[in-house]
């Protein structure tokens, strides 16, 4: 009799916990992404830094604000020459990863001569320079290939703010870039792929969310004070 009563209690507790777990999943999971990003925004250091850099950006706009856009017939992803050959996948050899803590983004950077490389990770545009080098490092990623809490997608890239840090991690060290500009361009605007004389990182994904109508472009500059650690 005692054993039966214990068994009943155990089953009852298990069922209660199961119901609570299911309810928690149904009500909490849809808000997981928003809650996790709200927690990130509670960082006072990040808030003050963002306000300062945003102020500097407003009183001294970036050069791109005044440039005439150059358009191509196809999309950004299709602008590569079909004859392009990639002899080595250097970034993959040194296990290169991209990380944006404030937007819950983290994943490896893949290489390839077509946009199919995005199925394996964030795609390093093959005609652009490597992280840490002078010029424009271009990385393109899918927006909703995976959904939060997965981080290896640009689902939250629109949550990135001016002043945020973007880290490129490799076996030999880390490069830190600071977001300086955010813009939306047309799918065939290849001006964002152009070579530059500074040390910059350009991140590209589709926007608005769930569409491929336009491209969201995040521009960041190498933080030379912490160039490589």
mmCIF file of the C-alpha atoms, coordinates in Angstrom:
data_MODEL
# 
_entry.id   MODEL 
# 
loop_
_atom_site.group_PDB 
_atom_site.id 
_atom_site.type_symbol 
_atom_site.label_atom_id 
_atom_site.label_alt_id 
_atom_site.label_comp_id 
_atom_site.label_asym_id 
_atom_site.label_entity_id 
_atom_site.label_seq_id 
_atom_site.pdbx_PDB_ins_code 
_atom_site.Cartn_x 
_atom_site.Cartn_y 
_atom_site.Cartn_z 
_atom_site.occupancy 
_atom_site.B_iso_or_equiv 
_atom_site.pdbx_formal_charge 
_atom_site.auth_seq_id 
_atom_site.auth_comp_id 
_atom_site.auth_asym_id 
_atom_site.auth_atom_id 
_atom_site.pdbx_PDB_model_num 
ATOM 1   C CA . UNK A 1 1   ? 0.000  0.000  0.000   1.00 0.00 ? 1   UNK A CA 1 
ATOM 2   C CA . UNK A 1 2   ? 2.833  2.370  0.913   1.00 0.00 ? 2   UNK A CA 1 
ATOM 3   C CA . UNK A 1 3   ? 4.623  1.549  -2.323  1.00 0.00 ? 3   UNK A CA 1 
ATOM 4   C CA . UNK A 1 4   ? 1.504  2.256  -4.377  1.00 0.00 ? 4   UNK A CA 1 
ATOM 5   C CA . UNK A 1 5   ? 0.989  5.587  -2.669  1.00 0.00 ? 5   UNK A CA 1 
ATOM 6   C CA . UNK A 1 6   ? 4.637  6.558  -3.277  1.00 0.00 ? 6   UNK A CA 1 
ATOM 7   C CA . UNK A 1 7   ? 4.311  5.582  -6.912  1.00 0.00 ? 7   UNK A CA 1 
ATOM 8   C CA . UNK A 1 8   ? 1.149  7.679  -7.284  1.00 0.00 ? 8   UNK A CA 1 
ATOM 9   C CA . UNK A 1 9   ? 2.847  10.684 -5.715  1.00 0.00 ? 9   UNK A CA 1 
ATOM 10  C CA . UNK A 1 10  ? 5.865  10.273 -8.001  1.00 0.00 ? 10  UNK A CA 1 
ATOM 11  C CA . UNK A 1 11  ? 3.659  10.024 -11.100 1.00 0.00 ? 11  UNK A CA 1 
ATOM 12  C CA . UNK A 1 12  ? 1.642  13.057 -10.021 1.00 0.00 ? 12  UNK A CA 1 
ATOM 13  C CA . UNK A 1 13  ? 4.784  15.143 -9.445  1.00 0.00 ? 13  UNK A CA 1 
ATOM 14  C CA . UNK A 1 14  ? 6.175  14.027 -12.800 1.00 0.00 ? 14  UNK A CA 1 
ATOM 15  C CA . UNK A 1 15  ? 2.984  15.007 -14.618 1.00 0.00 ? 15  UNK A CA 1 
ATOM 16  C CA . UNK A 1 16  ? 2.887  18.404 -12.888 1.00 0.00 ? 16  UNK A CA 1 
ATOM 17  C CA . UNK A 1 17  ? 6.510  19.074 -13.863 1.00 0.00 ? 17  UNK A CA 1 
ATOM 18  C CA . UNK A 1 18  ? 5.801  17.942 -17.408 1.00 0.00 ? 18  UNK A CA 1 
ATOM 19  C CA . UNK A 1 19  ? 2.856  20.334 -17.706 1.00 0.00 ? 19  UNK A CA 1 
ATOM 20  C CA . UNK A 1 20  ? 4.912  23.201 -16.251 1.00 0.00 ? 20  UNK A CA 1 
ATOM 21  C CA . UNK A 1 21  ? 7.728  22.456 -18.677 1.00 0.00 ? 21  UNK A CA 1 
ATOM 22  C CA . UNK A 1 22  ? 5.371  22.418 -21.661 1.00 0.00 ? 22  UNK A CA 1 
ATOM 23  C CA . UNK A 1 23  ? 3.699  25.647 -20.570 1.00 0.00 ? 23  UNK A CA 1 
ATOM 24  C CA . UNK A 1 24  ? 7.083  27.247 -20.021 1.00 0.00 ? 24  UNK A CA 1 
ATOM 25  C CA . UNK A 1 25  ? 8.179  26.234 -23.511 1.00 0.00 ? 25  UNK A CA 1 
ATOM 26  C CA . UNK A 1 26  ? 4.990  27.547 -25.115 1.00 0.00 ? 26  UNK A CA 1 
ATOM 27  C CA . UNK A 1 27  ? 5.053  30.919 -23.344 1.00 0.00 ? 27  UNK A CA 1 
ATOM 28  C CA . UNK A 1 28  ? 8.756  31.575 -22.759 1.00 0.00 ? 28  UNK A CA 1 
ATOM 29  C CA . UNK A 1 29  ? 10.407 30.243 -25.913 1.00 0.00 ? 29  UNK A CA 1 
ATOM 30  C CA . UNK A 1 30  ? 8.679  32.689 -28.310 1.00 0.00 ? 30  UNK A CA 1 
ATOM 31  C CA . UNK A 1 31  ? 10.056 35.536 -26.189 1.00 0.00 ? 31  UNK A CA 1 
ATOM 32  C CA . UNK A 1 32  ? 13.484 33.974 -25.614 1.00 0.00 ? 32  UNK A CA 1 
ATOM 33  C CA . UNK A 1 33  ? 15.198 36.054 -28.276 1.00 0.00 ? 33  UNK A CA 1 
ATOM 34  C CA . UNK A 1 34  ? 13.703 39.346 -27.060 1.00 0.00 ? 34  UNK A CA 1 
ATOM 35  C CA . UNK A 1 35  ? 14.471 38.591 -23.398 1.00 0.00 ? 35  UNK A CA 1 
ATOM 36  C CA . UNK A 1 36  ? 18.086 37.611 -24.060 1.00 0.00 ? 36  UNK A CA 1 
ATOM 37  C CA . UNK A 1 37  ? 18.685 40.796 -26.069 1.00 0.00 ? 37  UNK A CA 1 
ATOM 38  C CA . UNK A 1 38  ? 17.041 42.925 -23.372 1.00 0.00 ? 38  UNK A CA 1 
ATOM 39  C CA . UNK A 1 39  ? 19.490 41.477 -20.853 1.00 0.00 ? 39  UNK A CA 1 
ATOM 40  C CA . UNK A 1 40  ? 22.344 42.483 -23.161 1.00 0.00 ? 40  UNK A CA 1 
ATOM 41  C CA . UNK A 1 41  ? 21.033 46.064 -23.216 1.00 0.00 ? 41  UNK A CA 1 
ATOM 42  C CA . UNK A 1 42  ? 21.288 46.308 -19.415 1.00 0.00 ? 42  UNK A CA 1 
ATOM 43  C CA . UNK A 1 43  ? 25.078 46.646 -19.696 1.00 0.00 ? 43  UNK A CA 1 
ATOM 44  C CA . UNK A 1 44  ? 25.792 50.295 -18.637 1.00 0.00 ? 44  UNK A CA 1 
ATOM 45  C CA . UNK A 1 45  ? 29.270 50.327 -20.231 1.00 0.00 ? 45  UNK A CA 1 
ATOM 46  C CA . UNK A 1 46  ? 27.851 49.285 -23.592 1.00 0.00 ? 46  UNK A CA 1 
ATOM 47  C CA . UNK A 1 47  ? 25.057 51.865 -23.356 1.00 0.00 ? 47  UNK A CA 1 
ATOM 48  C CA . UNK A 1 48  ? 27.408 54.758 -22.587 1.00 0.00 ? 48  UNK A CA 1 
ATOM 49  C CA . UNK A 1 49  ? 29.853 53.683 -25.308 1.00 0.00 ? 49  UNK A CA 1 
ATOM 50  C CA . UNK A 1 50  ? 27.081 53.401 -27.886 1.00 0.00 ? 50  UNK A CA 1 
ATOM 51  C CA . UNK A 1 51  ? 25.773 56.895 -27.044 1.00 0.00 ? 51  UNK A CA 1 
ATOM 52  C CA . UNK A 1 52  ? 29.283 58.357 -27.386 1.00 0.00 ? 52  UNK A CA 1 
ATOM 53  C CA . UNK A 1 53  ? 30.070 56.696 -30.728 1.00 0.00 ? 53  UNK A CA 1 
ATOM 54  C CA . UNK A 1 54  ? 26.604 57.439 -32.099 1.00 0.00 ? 54  UNK A CA 1 
ATOM 55  C CA . UNK A 1 55  ? 27.125 61.114 -31.200 1.00 0.00 ? 55  UNK A CA 1 
ATOM 56  C CA . UNK A 1 56  ? 30.462 61.175 -33.025 1.00 0.00 ? 56  UNK A CA 1 
ATOM 57  C CA . UNK A 1 57  ? 28.879 59.513 -36.057 1.00 0.00 ? 57  UNK A CA 1 
ATOM 58  C CA . UNK A 1 58  ? 26.125 62.126 -36.186 1.00 0.00 ? 58  UNK A CA 1 
ATOM 59  C CA . UNK A 1 59  ? 28.443 65.146 -36.061 1.00 0.00 ? 59  UNK A CA 1 
ATOM 60  C CA . UNK A 1 60  ? 30.910 63.526 -38.468 1.00 0.00 ? 60  UNK A CA 1 
ATOM 61  C CA . UNK A 1 61  ? 29.046 61.256 -40.925 1.00 0.00 ? 61  UNK A CA 1 
ATOM 62  C CA . UNK A 1 62  ? 30.994 58.514 -42.670 1.00 0.00 ? 62  UNK A CA 1 
ATOM 63  C CA . UNK A 1 63  ? 32.174 59.027 -46.239 1.00 0.00 ? 63  UNK A CA 1 
ATOM 64  C CA . UNK A 1 64  ? 29.728 56.406 -47.502 1.00 0.00 ? 64  UNK A CA 1 
ATOM 65  C CA . UNK A 1 65  ? 26.839 58.770 -46.744 1.00 0.00 ? 65  UNK A CA 1 
ATOM 66  C CA . UNK A 1 66  ? 27.953 60.991 -49.637 1.00 0.00 ? 66  UNK A CA 1 
ATOM 67  C CA . UNK A 1 67  ? 28.986 58.383 -52.182 1.00 0.00 ? 67  UNK A CA 1 
ATOM 68  C CA . UNK A 1 68  ? 26.990 57.577 -55.296 1.00 0.00 ? 68  UNK A CA 1 
ATOM 69  C CA . UNK A 1 69  ? 25.865 53.967 -55.320 1.00 0.00 ? 69  UNK A CA 1 
ATOM 70  C CA . UNK A 1 70  ? 27.049 51.698 -58.139 1.00 0.00 ? 70  UNK A CA 1 
ATOM 71  C CA . UNK A 1 71  ? 24.623 49.043 -59.341 1.00 0.00 ? 71  UNK A CA 1 
ATOM 72  C CA . UNK A 1 72  ? 25.119 45.765 -61.159 1.00 0.00 ? 72  UNK A CA 1 
ATOM 73  C CA . UNK A 1 73  ? 22.701 43.604 -63.112 1.00 0.00 ? 73  UNK A CA 1 
ATOM 74  C CA . UNK A 1 74  ? 22.622 40.756 -60.619 1.00 0.00 ? 74  UNK A CA 1 
ATOM 75  C CA . UNK A 1 75  ? 22.584 40.508 -56.852 1.00 0.00 ? 75  UNK A CA 1 
ATOM 76  C CA . UNK A 1 76  ? 25.544 41.034 -54.551 1.00 0.00 ? 76  UNK A CA 1 
ATOM 77  C CA . UNK A 1 77  ? 25.865 37.294 -54.073 1.00 0.00 ? 77  UNK A CA 1 
ATOM 78  C CA . UNK A 1 78  ? 25.881 36.677 -57.827 1.00 0.00 ? 78  UNK A CA 1 
ATOM 79  C CA . UNK A 1 79  ? 28.417 39.354 -58.752 1.00 0.00 ? 79  UNK A CA 1 
ATOM 80  C CA . UNK A 1 80  ? 31.421 36.996 -58.729 1.00 0.00 ? 80  UNK A CA 1 
ATOM 81  C CA . UNK A 1 81  ? 33.219 35.951 -61.882 1.00 0.00 ? 81  UNK A CA 1 
ATOM 82  C CA . UNK A 1 82  ? 32.389 32.313 -62.646 1.00 0.00 ? 82  UNK A CA 1 
ATOM 83  C CA . UNK A 1 83  ? 36.050 31.670 -63.482 1.00 0.00 ? 83  UNK A CA 1 
ATOM 84  C CA . UNK A 1 84  ? 37.138 32.486 -59.908 1.00 0.00 ? 84  UNK A CA 1 
ATOM 85  C CA . UNK A 1 85  ? 39.183 29.692 -58.320 1.00 0.00 ? 85  UNK A CA 1 
ATOM 86  C CA . UNK A 1 86  ? 39.914 29.304 -54.612 1.00 0.00 ? 86  UNK A CA 1 
ATOM 87  C CA . UNK A 1 87  ? 43.191 27.412 -54.134 1.00 0.00 ? 87  UNK A CA 1 
ATOM 88  C CA . UNK A 1 88  ? 43.044 27.253 -50.333 1.00 0.00 ? 88  UNK A CA 1 
ATOM 89  C CA . UNK A 1 89  ? 40.504 27.860 -47.609 1.00 0.00 ? 89  UNK A CA 1 
ATOM 90  C CA . UNK A 1 90  ? 42.858 29.724 -45.315 1.00 0.00 ? 90  UNK A CA 1 
ATOM 91  C CA . UNK A 1 91  ? 40.199 31.057 -42.939 1.00 0.00 ? 91  UNK A CA 1 
ATOM 92  C CA . UNK A 1 92  ? 38.822 27.572 -42.400 1.00 0.00 ? 92  UNK A CA 1 
ATOM 93  C CA . UNK A 1 93  ? 42.331 26.210 -41.824 1.00 0.00 ? 93  UNK A CA 1 
ATOM 94  C CA . UNK A 1 94  ? 42.840 28.611 -38.897 1.00 0.00 ? 94  UNK A CA 1 
ATOM 95  C CA . UNK A 1 95  ? 39.277 27.988 -37.595 1.00 0.00 ? 95  UNK A CA 1 
ATOM 96  C CA . UNK A 1 96  ? 37.956 31.520 -38.097 1.00 0.00 ? 96  UNK A CA 1 
ATOM 97  C CA . UNK A 1 97  ? 34.792 32.445 -36.195 1.00 0.00 ? 97  UNK A CA 1 
ATOM 98  C CA . UNK A 1 98  ? 32.636 35.561 -36.022 1.00 0.00 ? 98  UNK A CA 1 
ATOM 99  C CA . UNK A 1 99  ? 31.105 36.682 -32.739 1.00 0.00 ? 99  UNK A CA 1 
ATOM 100 C CA . UNK A 1 100 ? 28.741 39.548 -31.834 1.00 0.00 ? 100 UNK A CA 1 
ATOM 101 C CA . UNK A 1 101 ? 27.855 39.136 -28.165 1.00 0.00 ? 101 UNK A CA 1 
ATOM 102 C CA . UNK A 1 102 ? 25.325 41.970 -28.104 1.00 0.00 ? 102 UNK A CA 1 
ATOM 103 C CA . UNK A 1 103 ? 23.226 40.344 -30.841 1.00 0.00 ? 103 UNK A CA 1 
ATOM 104 C CA . UNK A 1 104 ? 23.672 36.693 -29.812 1.00 0.00 ? 104 UNK A CA 1 
ATOM 105 C CA . UNK A 1 105 ? 25.516 35.892 -33.037 1.00 0.00 ? 105 UNK A CA 1 
ATOM 106 C CA . UNK A 1 106 ? 28.355 33.376 -33.156 1.00 0.00 ? 106 UNK A CA 1 
ATOM 107 C CA . UNK A 1 107 ? 29.502 30.972 -35.847 1.00 0.00 ? 107 UNK A CA 1 
ATOM 108 C CA . UNK A 1 108 ? 32.319 29.904 -38.101 1.00 0.00 ? 108 UNK A CA 1 
ATOM 109 C CA . UNK A 1 109 ? 33.303 31.680 -41.302 1.00 0.00 ? 109 UNK A CA 1 
ATOM 110 C CA . UNK A 1 110 ? 33.279 29.475 -44.396 1.00 0.00 ? 110 UNK A CA 1 
ATOM 111 C CA . UNK A 1 111 ? 34.907 29.978 -47.780 1.00 0.00 ? 111 UNK A CA 1 
ATOM 112 C CA . UNK A 1 112 ? 33.833 29.250 -51.331 1.00 0.00 ? 112 UNK A CA 1 
ATOM 113 C CA . UNK A 1 113 ? 33.394 30.763 -54.769 1.00 0.00 ? 113 UNK A CA 1 
ATOM 114 C CA . UNK A 1 114 ? 29.581 30.810 -54.698 1.00 0.00 ? 114 UNK A CA 1 
ATOM 115 C CA . UNK A 1 115 ? 26.856 31.766 -52.239 1.00 0.00 ? 115 UNK A CA 1 
ATOM 116 C CA . UNK A 1 116 ? 26.329 28.068 -51.498 1.00 0.00 ? 116 UNK A CA 1 
ATOM 117 C CA . UNK A 1 117 ? 29.128 28.505 -48.954 1.00 0.00 ? 117 UNK A CA 1 
ATOM 118 C CA . UNK A 1 118 ? 26.548 30.268 -46.751 1.00 0.00 ? 118 UNK A CA 1 
ATOM 119 C CA . UNK A 1 119 ? 24.954 26.894 -46.083 1.00 0.00 ? 119 UNK A CA 1 
ATOM 120 C CA . UNK A 1 120 ? 28.085 25.953 -44.135 1.00 0.00 ? 120 UNK A CA 1 
ATOM 121 C CA . UNK A 1 121 ? 28.597 29.172 -42.176 1.00 0.00 ? 121 UNK A CA 1 
ATOM 122 C CA . UNK A 1 122 ? 29.058 32.908 -42.555 1.00 0.00 ? 122 UNK A CA 1 
ATOM 123 C CA . UNK A 1 123 ? 30.533 33.320 -46.046 1.00 0.00 ? 123 UNK A CA 1 
ATOM 124 C CA . UNK A 1 124 ? 33.769 35.251 -46.557 1.00 0.00 ? 124 UNK A CA 1 
ATOM 125 C CA . UNK A 1 125 ? 33.328 36.990 -49.908 1.00 0.00 ? 125 UNK A CA 1 
ATOM 126 C CA . UNK A 1 126 ? 36.342 35.584 -51.803 1.00 0.00 ? 126 UNK A CA 1 
ATOM 127 C CA . UNK A 1 127 ? 37.446 38.794 -53.523 1.00 0.00 ? 127 UNK A CA 1 
ATOM 128 C CA . UNK A 1 128 ? 37.704 40.659 -50.218 1.00 0.00 ? 128 UNK A CA 1 
ATOM 129 C CA . UNK A 1 129 ? 40.719 40.816 -47.910 1.00 0.00 ? 129 UNK A CA 1 
ATOM 130 C CA . UNK A 1 130 ? 41.258 38.638 -44.845 1.00 0.00 ? 130 UNK A CA 1 
ATOM 131 C CA . UNK A 1 131 ? 40.482 39.794 -41.281 1.00 0.00 ? 131 UNK A CA 1 
ATOM 132 C CA . UNK A 1 132 ? 43.112 42.135 -39.883 1.00 0.00 ? 132 UNK A CA 1 
ATOM 133 C CA . UNK A 1 133 ? 44.330 43.209 -43.314 1.00 0.00 ? 133 UNK A CA 1 
ATOM 134 C CA . UNK A 1 134 ? 44.002 46.681 -44.780 1.00 0.00 ? 134 UNK A CA 1 
ATOM 135 C CA . UNK A 1 135 ? 40.905 46.906 -46.920 1.00 0.00 ? 135 UNK A CA 1 
ATOM 136 C CA . UNK A 1 136 ? 37.323 45.652 -46.832 1.00 0.00 ? 136 UNK A CA 1 
ATOM 137 C CA . UNK A 1 137 ? 36.609 42.259 -45.222 1.00 0.00 ? 137 UNK A CA 1 
ATOM 138 C CA . UNK A 1 138 ? 33.188 41.197 -46.508 1.00 0.00 ? 138 UNK A CA 1 
ATOM 139 C CA . UNK A 1 139 ? 31.157 38.505 -44.732 1.00 0.00 ? 139 UNK A CA 1 
ATOM 140 C CA . UNK A 1 140 ? 27.671 37.482 -45.923 1.00 0.00 ? 140 UNK A CA 1 
ATOM 141 C CA . UNK A 1 141 ? 25.199 35.311 -44.043 1.00 0.00 ? 141 UNK A CA 1 
ATOM 142 C CA . UNK A 1 142 ? 21.662 33.946 -44.231 1.00 0.00 ? 142 UNK A CA 1 
ATOM 143 C CA . UNK A 1 143 ? 19.083 35.763 -42.098 1.00 0.00 ? 143 UNK A CA 1 
ATOM 144 C CA . UNK A 1 144 ? 16.790 32.931 -41.044 1.00 0.00 ? 144 UNK A CA 1 
ATOM 145 C CA . UNK A 1 145 ? 18.522 29.698 -42.000 1.00 0.00 ? 145 UNK A CA 1 
ATOM 146 C CA . UNK A 1 146 ? 18.395 28.903 -38.285 1.00 0.00 ? 146 UNK A CA 1 
ATOM 147 C CA . UNK A 1 147 ? 16.268 30.437 -35.544 1.00 0.00 ? 147 UNK A CA 1 
ATOM 148 C CA . UNK A 1 148 ? 17.187 31.538 -31.988 1.00 0.00 ? 148 UNK A CA 1 
ATOM 149 C CA . UNK A 1 149 ? 18.453 30.221 -29.675 1.00 0.00 ? 149 UNK A CA 1 
ATOM 150 C CA . UNK A 1 150 ? 20.776 29.096 -32.519 1.00 0.00 ? 150 UNK A CA 1 
ATOM 151 C CA . UNK A 1 151 ? 23.463 31.745 -32.951 1.00 0.00 ? 151 UNK A CA 1 
ATOM 152 C CA . UNK A 1 152 ? 25.062 30.709 -36.251 1.00 0.00 ? 152 UNK A CA 1 
ATOM 153 C CA . UNK A 1 153 ? 22.856 32.962 -38.386 1.00 0.00 ? 153 UNK A CA 1 
ATOM 154 C CA . UNK A 1 154 ? 22.338 36.698 -38.935 1.00 0.00 ? 154 UNK A CA 1 
ATOM 155 C CA . UNK A 1 155 ? 18.771 36.536 -37.566 1.00 0.00 ? 155 UNK A CA 1 
ATOM 156 C CA . UNK A 1 156 ? 19.585 39.249 -34.994 1.00 0.00 ? 156 UNK A CA 1 
ATOM 157 C CA . UNK A 1 157 ? 21.937 41.341 -37.139 1.00 0.00 ? 157 UNK A CA 1 
ATOM 158 C CA . UNK A 1 158 ? 19.390 44.182 -37.191 1.00 0.00 ? 158 UNK A CA 1 
ATOM 159 C CA . UNK A 1 159 ? 19.770 44.398 -33.398 1.00 0.00 ? 159 UNK A CA 1 
ATOM 160 C CA . UNK A 1 160 ? 23.412 45.434 -33.811 1.00 0.00 ? 160 UNK A CA 1 
ATOM 161 C CA . UNK A 1 161 ? 24.054 49.042 -32.837 1.00 0.00 ? 161 UNK A CA 1 
ATOM 162 C CA . UNK A 1 162 ? 26.733 51.614 -33.585 1.00 0.00 ? 162 UNK A CA 1 
ATOM 163 C CA . UNK A 1 163 ? 29.525 51.126 -31.054 1.00 0.00 ? 163 UNK A CA 1 
ATOM 164 C CA . UNK A 1 164 ? 29.055 47.356 -30.698 1.00 0.00 ? 164 UNK A CA 1 
ATOM 165 C CA . UNK A 1 165 ? 32.083 45.104 -30.911 1.00 0.00 ? 165 UNK A CA 1 
ATOM 166 C CA . UNK A 1 166 ? 32.433 42.396 -33.546 1.00 0.00 ? 166 UNK A CA 1 
ATOM 167 C CA . UNK A 1 167 ? 35.148 39.840 -32.931 1.00 0.00 ? 167 UNK A CA 1 
ATOM 168 C CA . UNK A 1 168 ? 36.859 37.668 -35.515 1.00 0.00 ? 168 UNK A CA 1 
ATOM 169 C CA . UNK A 1 169 ? 38.508 34.790 -33.670 1.00 0.00 ? 169 UNK A CA 1 
ATOM 170 C CA . UNK A 1 170 ? 41.255 32.622 -35.151 1.00 0.00 ? 170 UNK A CA 1 
ATOM 171 C CA . UNK A 1 171 ? 43.721 30.085 -33.806 1.00 0.00 ? 171 UNK A CA 1 
ATOM 172 C CA . UNK A 1 172 ? 46.399 32.762 -33.601 1.00 0.00 ? 172 UNK A CA 1 
ATOM 173 C CA . UNK A 1 173 ? 44.329 35.498 -32.005 1.00 0.00 ? 173 UNK A CA 1 
ATOM 174 C CA . UNK A 1 174 ? 41.332 37.831 -32.197 1.00 0.00 ? 174 UNK A CA 1 
ATOM 175 C CA . UNK A 1 175 ? 40.554 40.929 -34.268 1.00 0.00 ? 175 UNK A CA 1 
ATOM 176 C CA . UNK A 1 176 ? 38.061 43.388 -32.796 1.00 0.00 ? 176 UNK A CA 1 
ATOM 177 C CA . UNK A 1 177 ? 35.981 45.649 -35.040 1.00 0.00 ? 177 UNK A CA 1 
ATOM 178 C CA . UNK A 1 178 ? 33.708 48.477 -33.838 1.00 0.00 ? 178 UNK A CA 1 
ATOM 179 C CA . UNK A 1 179 ? 30.400 49.135 -35.644 1.00 0.00 ? 179 UNK A CA 1 
ATOM 180 C CA . UNK A 1 180 ? 30.428 52.596 -37.233 1.00 0.00 ? 180 UNK A CA 1 
ATOM 181 C CA . UNK A 1 181 ? 27.597 52.528 -39.772 1.00 0.00 ? 181 UNK A CA 1 
ATOM 182 C CA . UNK A 1 182 ? 24.320 50.708 -40.482 1.00 0.00 ? 182 UNK A CA 1 
ATOM 183 C CA . UNK A 1 183 ? 22.492 50.967 -43.799 1.00 0.00 ? 183 UNK A CA 1 
ATOM 184 C CA . UNK A 1 184 ? 19.977 49.224 -46.060 1.00 0.00 ? 184 UNK A CA 1 
ATOM 185 C CA . UNK A 1 185 ? 20.729 48.828 -49.761 1.00 0.00 ? 185 UNK A CA 1 
ATOM 186 C CA . UNK A 1 186 ? 19.215 47.155 -52.805 1.00 0.00 ? 186 UNK A CA 1 
ATOM 187 C CA . UNK A 1 187 ? 20.185 43.542 -53.620 1.00 0.00 ? 187 UNK A CA 1 
ATOM 188 C CA . UNK A 1 188 ? 22.236 44.640 -56.660 1.00 0.00 ? 188 UNK A CA 1 
ATOM 189 C CA . UNK A 1 189 ? 24.172 47.428 -54.939 1.00 0.00 ? 189 UNK A CA 1 
ATOM 190 C CA . UNK A 1 190 ? 27.765 46.219 -55.178 1.00 0.00 ? 190 UNK A CA 1 
ATOM 191 C CA . UNK A 1 191 ? 29.303 49.459 -53.900 1.00 0.00 ? 191 UNK A CA 1 
ATOM 192 C CA . UNK A 1 192 ? 29.497 47.876 -50.441 1.00 0.00 ? 192 UNK A CA 1 
ATOM 193 C CA . UNK A 1 193 ? 31.954 45.323 -51.848 1.00 0.00 ? 193 UNK A CA 1 
ATOM 194 C CA . UNK A 1 194 ? 34.433 47.931 -53.035 1.00 0.00 ? 194 UNK A CA 1 
ATOM 195 C CA . UNK A 1 195 ? 38.026 47.977 -51.876 1.00 0.00 ? 195 UNK A CA 1 
ATOM 196 C CA . UNK A 1 196 ? 38.870 50.553 -49.225 1.00 0.00 ? 196 UNK A CA 1 
ATOM 197 C CA . UNK A 1 197 ? 41.986 52.170 -47.787 1.00 0.00 ? 197 UNK A CA 1 
ATOM 198 C CA . UNK A 1 198 ? 40.980 51.593 -44.169 1.00 0.00 ? 198 UNK A CA 1 
ATOM 199 C CA . UNK A 1 199 ? 40.675 48.476 -42.001 1.00 0.00 ? 199 UNK A CA 1 
ATOM 200 C CA . UNK A 1 200 ? 37.000 47.587 -42.177 1.00 0.00 ? 200 UNK A CA 1 
ATOM 201 C CA . UNK A 1 201 ? 34.568 44.711 -41.853 1.00 0.00 ? 201 UNK A CA 1 
ATOM 202 C CA . UNK A 1 202 ? 31.307 44.620 -43.829 1.00 0.00 ? 202 UNK A CA 1 
ATOM 203 C CA . UNK A 1 203 ? 28.515 42.253 -42.790 1.00 0.00 ? 203 UNK A CA 1 
ATOM 204 C CA . UNK A 1 204 ? 25.622 41.639 -45.206 1.00 0.00 ? 204 UNK A CA 1 
ATOM 205 C CA . UNK A 1 205 ? 22.296 39.822 -44.861 1.00 0.00 ? 205 UNK A CA 1 
ATOM 206 C CA . UNK A 1 206 ? 18.716 39.993 -46.158 1.00 0.00 ? 206 UNK A CA 1 
ATOM 207 C CA . UNK A 1 207 ? 16.145 42.437 -44.831 1.00 0.00 ? 207 UNK A CA 1 
ATOM 208 C CA . UNK A 1 208 ? 13.337 42.837 -43.790 1.00 0.00 ? 208 UNK A CA 1 
ATOM 209 C CA . UNK A 1 209 ? 13.193 39.636 -41.805 1.00 0.00 ? 209 UNK A CA 1 
ATOM 210 C CA . UNK A 1 210 ? 11.615 36.697 -43.680 1.00 0.00 ? 210 UNK A CA 1 
ATOM 211 C CA . UNK A 1 211 ? 12.257 38.391 -47.042 1.00 0.00 ? 211 UNK A CA 1 
ATOM 212 C CA . UNK A 1 212 ? 15.143 38.961 -49.468 1.00 0.00 ? 212 UNK A CA 1 
ATOM 213 C CA . UNK A 1 213 ? 13.885 42.304 -50.756 1.00 0.00 ? 213 UNK A CA 1 
ATOM 214 C CA . UNK A 1 214 ? 16.899 44.349 -49.637 1.00 0.00 ? 214 UNK A CA 1 
ATOM 215 C CA . UNK A 1 215 ? 20.240 43.965 -47.884 1.00 0.00 ? 215 UNK A CA 1 
ATOM 216 C CA . UNK A 1 216 ? 21.143 45.034 -44.356 1.00 0.00 ? 216 UNK A CA 1 
ATOM 217 C CA . UNK A 1 217 ? 24.750 46.223 -44.227 1.00 0.00 ? 217 UNK A CA 1 
ATOM 218 C CA . UNK A 1 218 ? 26.798 46.625 -41.054 1.00 0.00 ? 218 UNK A CA 1 
ATOM 219 C CA . UNK A 1 219 ? 30.110 48.470 -41.374 1.00 0.00 ? 219 UNK A CA 1 
ATOM 220 C CA . UNK A 1 220 ? 32.745 48.173 -38.645 1.00 0.00 ? 220 UNK A CA 1 
ATOM 221 C CA . UNK A 1 221 ? 36.290 49.483 -38.339 1.00 0.00 ? 221 UNK A CA 1 
ATOM 222 C CA . UNK A 1 222 ? 39.237 47.664 -36.806 1.00 0.00 ? 222 UNK A CA 1 
ATOM 223 C CA . UNK A 1 223 ? 39.847 48.763 -33.230 1.00 0.00 ? 223 UNK A CA 1 
ATOM 224 C CA . UNK A 1 224 ? 43.566 49.428 -33.551 1.00 0.00 ? 224 UNK A CA 1 
ATOM 225 C CA . UNK A 1 225 ? 44.009 49.803 -29.808 1.00 0.00 ? 225 UNK A CA 1 
ATOM 226 C CA . UNK A 1 226 ? 42.987 46.147 -29.538 1.00 0.00 ? 226 UNK A CA 1 
ATOM 227 C CA . UNK A 1 227 ? 44.042 45.209 -33.064 1.00 0.00 ? 227 UNK A CA 1 
ATOM 228 C CA . UNK A 1 228 ? 44.999 41.677 -32.133 1.00 0.00 ? 228 UNK A CA 1 
ATOM 229 C CA . UNK A 1 229 ? 45.026 40.012 -28.722 1.00 0.00 ? 229 UNK A CA 1 
# 
